[in-house]
């Protein structure tokens, strides 16, 4: 596909959590104009966070279980169509959020949703997809205890709340 688009680039595979961020930073340091993240929401968030405040654009080929950001920004379905859009489509700017010093692009949360996401991420080798995610969610809902959170909005007073989850969406 890179050849058909007359795009100069290389394909690099990640070795584990955090590696996509390191590869994307290296690509930016090497002068890449576009860095394409091929994977799920976690991989895409790692790559996107490495590109924040750089001149490099993010391309997305969604191949995960949820693909939330890709759906929200209208990335075409199918890896060939998504890659073509990443290489030839128009650039556009999207917002980013920051929660506890970590950049996010779709949604971020603490509490139950973060607990389920971490549990799902640790199911390497198990069935992936919506059905597995839903089953895990139901199982963990019966076990999870709500926490106490301090929420400090910018320019506002801190609030302490007991909650099942706190979610921030972009």
C-alpha positions as CSV (number, residue, x, y, z in Angstrom):
1,X,0.0,0.0,0.0
2,X,2.9,2.4,0.7
3,X,4.2,1.8,-2.7
4,X,0.8,2.3,-4.4
5,X,0.6,5.7,-2.7
6,X,4.2,6.5,-3.5
7,X,4.7,7.0,0.2
8,X,8.1,6.7,1.7
9,X,8.0,4.9,5.1
10,X,8.7,1.8,7.1
11,X,6.6,-0.6,9.2
12,X,7.6,-1.2,12.8
13,X,5.9,-3.7,15.2
14,X,5.5,-3.0,18.8
15,X,6.9,-5.3,21.5
16,X,4.6,-4.4,24.3
17,X,2.9,-1.6,26.2
18,X,4.7,1.8,25.8
19,X,6.6,0.7,22.7
20,X,4.2,2.4,20.3
21,X,4.9,5.7,22.1
22,X,8.6,5.2,21.8
23,X,8.5,4.3,18.1
24,X,6.3,7.3,17.4
25,X,8.7,9.7,19.2
26,X,11.6,8.2,17.2
27,X,9.6,8.8,14.0
28,X,9.0,12.4,15.0
29,X,12.6,12.9,15.9
30,X,13.6,11.5,12.5
31,X,11.3,14.1,10.7
32,X,8.2,12.0,9.9
33,X,5.3,14.0,8.5
34,X,2.7,11.3,9.2
35,X,2.8,8.5,11.7
36,X,0.2,5.8,11.2
37,X,-1.0,3.9,14.3
38,X,-2.3,0.4,13.3
39,X,-4.1,-1.1,16.2
40,X,-6.6,-0.6,19.0
41,X,-7.5,2.4,21.1
42,X,-4.5,1.8,23.4
43,X,-2.0,1.8,20.6
44,X,-3.6,4.7,18.9
45,X,-3.5,6.7,22.2
46,X,0.2,5.9,22.7
47,X,1.1,7.1,19.2
48,X,-1.1,10.2,19.3
49,X,0.3,11.2,22.7
50,X,3.8,11.0,21.3
51,X,2.7,13.3,18.4
52,X,1.2,16.0,20.6
53,X,2.9,19.3,20.1
54,X,4.8,18.0,17.1
55,X,4.3,18.8,13.4
56,X,3.6,15.1,12.6
57,X,0.1,14.1,11.7
58,X,-1.6,11.0,13.1
59,X,-3.0,8.4,10.7
60,X,-5.3,5.7,12.1
61,X,-5.9,2.1,10.9
62,X,-8.3,0.8,13.5
63,X,-7.8,-2.9,14.3
64,X,-8.9,-3.1,18.0
65,X,-12.0,-4.3,19.8
66,X,-13.5,-0.8,20.4
67,X,-11.9,1.6,17.9
68,X,-13.6,4.6,19.7
69,X,-11.5,7.4,18.4
70,X,-11.4,6.1,14.9
71,X,-15.2,5.9,14.8
72,X,-15.6,9.4,16.3
73,X,-13.3,11.0,13.7
74,X,-14.8,9.0,10.8
75,X,-11.9,6.8,9.8
76,X,-13.2,4.4,7.0
77,X,-13.7,0.8,7.9
78,X,-11.3,-1.8,6.5
79,X,-7.6,-1.6,6.8
80,X,-6.9,-0.7,3.2
81,X,-9.4,2.2,3.1
82,X,-8.2,3.4,6.5
83,X,-4.5,3.4,5.4
84,X,-5.4,5.2,2.1
85,X,-7.2,7.9,4.1
86,X,-4.3,8.2,6.5
87,X,-1.9,8.7,3.6
88,X,-4.0,10.8,1.2
89,X,-6.8,12.3,3.2
90,X,-7.1,15.9,4.3
91,X,-5.5,16.9,7.6
92,X,-7.7,18.1,10.4
93,X,-7.1,19.2,14.0
94,X,-8.7,17.4,16.9
95,X,-8.8,18.3,20.6
96,X,-6.8,16.6,23.2
97,X,-7.5,16.4,26.9
98,X,-5.2,15.9,29.9
99,X,-5.9,13.9,33.0
100,X,-3.3,13.6,35.8
101,X,-0.6,14.6,33.3
102,X,-1.6,12.0,30.7
103,X,-2.9,13.1,27.3
104,X,-6.0,11.5,25.9
105,X,-8.0,12.0,22.7
106,X,-11.4,10.4,23.2
107,X,-12.2,9.5,26.7
108,X,-10.4,8.9,30.0
109,X,-11.6,7.6,33.2
110,X,-10.8,6.4,36.7
111,X,-12.6,3.9,38.7
112,X,-14.7,1.1,37.2
113,X,-14.1,1.8,33.5
114,X,-10.3,2.1,34.0
115,X,-10.4,-1.2,36.1
116,X,-12.3,-3.0,33.3
117,X,-10.0,-1.6,30.6
118,X,-6.9,-2.7,32.5
119,X,-8.4,-6.2,33.1
120,X,-9.3,-6.5,29.4
121,X,-5.8,-5.4,28.4
122,X,-4.3,-8.2,30.6
123,X,-6.3,-10.9,28.8
124,X,-3.6,-11.5,26.2
125,X,-4.2,-14.7,24.4
126,X,-7.9,-14.8,25.3
127,X,-10.8,-14.0,23.1
128,X,-11.1,-10.3,22.2
129,X,-14.0,-8.3,21.0
130,X,-17.3,-6.9,22.3
131,X,-18.7,-10.2,23.7
132,X,-15.5,-10.8,25.8
133,X,-15.5,-7.2,27.0
134,X,-19.2,-7.3,27.9
135,X,-18.7,-10.6,29.9
136,X,-15.7,-9.1,31.7
137,X,-17.7,-6.0,32.5
138,X,-20.6,-7.9,34.1
139,X,-18.2,-10.1,36.1
140,X,-16.2,-7.2,37.4
141,X,-19.3,-5.1,38.2
142,X,-20.3,-7.7,40.8
143,X,-16.8,-7.4,42.5
144,X,-15.8,-3.8,42.1
145,X,-16.1,-1.4,45.1
146,X,-16.6,2.4,44.3
147,X,-13.8,4.7,45.3
148,X,-13.5,8.2,46.7
149,X,-12.2,10.8,44.2
150,X,-11.1,14.4,44.5
151,X,-12.1,16.3,41.3
152,X,-10.6,19.7,40.8
153,X,-11.9,21.5,37.8
154,X,-9.7,24.2,36.3
155,X,-10.5,27.5,38.1
156,X,-13.0,25.8,40.5
157,X,-13.1,24.4,43.9
158,X,-12.1,20.8,44.6
159,X,-15.0,18.3,45.1
160,X,-14.7,15.0,46.9
161,X,-17.1,12.3,45.7
162,X,-17.6,8.6,46.2
163,X,-18.3,7.2,42.7
164,X,-18.3,4.0,40.7
165,X,-16.3,5.9,38.0
166,X,-15.3,9.3,36.9
167,X,-15.1,9.8,33.1
168,X,-13.9,12.7,31.0
169,X,-14.8,12.7,27.3
170,X,-13.4,14.9,24.6
